[in-house]
């Protein structure tokens, strides 16, 4: 069950990252951005595997898994802390591409919804 959850999480992360990058990147630079993403995502995996293997041989598999899990949790926490800043940076791009409504439209729709709920 745990492996299913991990695999599902990895697939959601890969699809989300890919979609976000292709949406945010300018059309004339999309190929370059995706090549850097692919290089970073797929090209760094063998180095991480090598480092993990060295650590497992040196410290043992249990300690290595604890270290790797701690690094993953730290990275997830740092990402969660940076999400509000990333949303502020991406929001104007999504408005320009008509993926999100302009802020004034969103506020007007929310206030209309609130008024309708009160009645």
C-alpha positions in Angstrom: 0.0 0.0 0.0 2.9 2.4 0.8 4.5 1.7 -2.5 1.3 2.5 -4.3 1.0 5.8 -2.4 4.6 6.7 -3.2 4.2 5.8 -6.9 1.0 7.8 -7.1 2.7 10.8 -5.4 5.6 10.6 -7.8 3.3 10.5 -10.9 1.3 13.5 -9.6 4.5 15.5 -9.0 6.0 14.7 -12.4 2.8 15.5 -14.2 2.2 18.7 -12.2 5.8 19.9 -12.7 5.7 19.2 -16.4 2.4 21.0 -16.8 3.5 24.0 -14.7 6.8 24.4 -16.6 5.2 24.1 -20.0 2.4 26.6 -19.1 4.7 29.2 -17.5 7.6 29.0 -20.0 7.5 31.4 -23.0 6.7 29.7 -26.2 10.0 30.5 -27.8 11.9 29.1 -24.8 9.7 26.1 -24.0 12.1 23.5 -25.6 15.1 24.9 -23.7 13.2 24.9 -20.4 12.0 21.4 -20.9 15.5 20.1 -21.8 16.9 21.6 -18.6 14.0 20.1 -16.6 14.6 16.7 -18.2 18.4 16.9 -17.6 17.9 17.9 -14.0 15.1 15.4 -13.3 16.5 12.3 -15.2 20.2 13.2 -15.2 20.6 13.6 -11.5 18.9 10.3 -10.6 22.0 8.2 -11.3 24.1 10.5 -9.1 21.6 10.3 -6.3 21.5 6.5 -6.6 25.3 6.4 -6.5 25.4 8.6 -3.4 22.7 6.5 -1.7 24.6 3.3 -2.5 27.8 4.7 -1.1 26.0 5.8 2.1 24.3 2.4 2.4 27.6 0.6 2.2 29.2 3.0 4.7 26.3 3.5 7.2 23.9 0.7 6.5 20.5 0.7 4.8 18.5 1.8 7.8 20.5 4.9 8.5 20.6 5.7 4.8 16.8 5.5 4.5 16.4 7.7 7.6 18.9 10.3 6.1 17.2 10.2 2.7 13.7 10.5 4.2 14.8 13.4 6.4 16.2 15.2 3.3 12.9 14.6 1.4 10.8 15.9 4.3 13.0 19.0 4.7 12.7 19.7 0.9 8.9 19.2 1.1 8.7 21.6 4.0 10.8 24.3 2.3 8.7 23.9 -0.8 5.5 24.3 1.2 7.0 27.5 2.8 7.8 28.9 -0.7 4.3 28.1 -2.2 2.7 31.5 -1.4 5.6 33.4 -3.1 5.5 31.0 -6.1 1.7 31.6 -6.4 2.2 35.3 -6.4 4.9 35.0 -9.2 2.8 32.7 -11.4 -0.6 34.4 -11.0 0.0 37.2 -13.5 1.2 34.7 -16.1 -2.0 32.6 -15.6 -4.1 35.7 -15.8 -2.4 36.7 -19.1 -3.0 33.2 -20.5 -6.6 33.3 -19.4 -6.1 30.3 -17.1 -7.2 32.3 -14.1 -9.6 35.3 -14.1 -8.2 38.7 -13.2 -8.2 39.3 -9.5 -10.9 41.9 -9.7 -13.2 39.4 -11.5 -12.4 36.8 -8.9 -13.2 39.1 -6.0 -16.5 40.2 -7.7 -17.5 36.6 -8.2 -16.7 35.8 -4.6 -18.7 38.7 -3.3 -21.7 37.8 -5.5 -21.5 34.2 -4.2 -21.4 35.5 -0.6 -24.4 37.8 -1.2 -26.3 34.9 -2.8 -25.5 32.6 0.1 -26.8 35.2 2.6 -30.2 35.5 0.9 
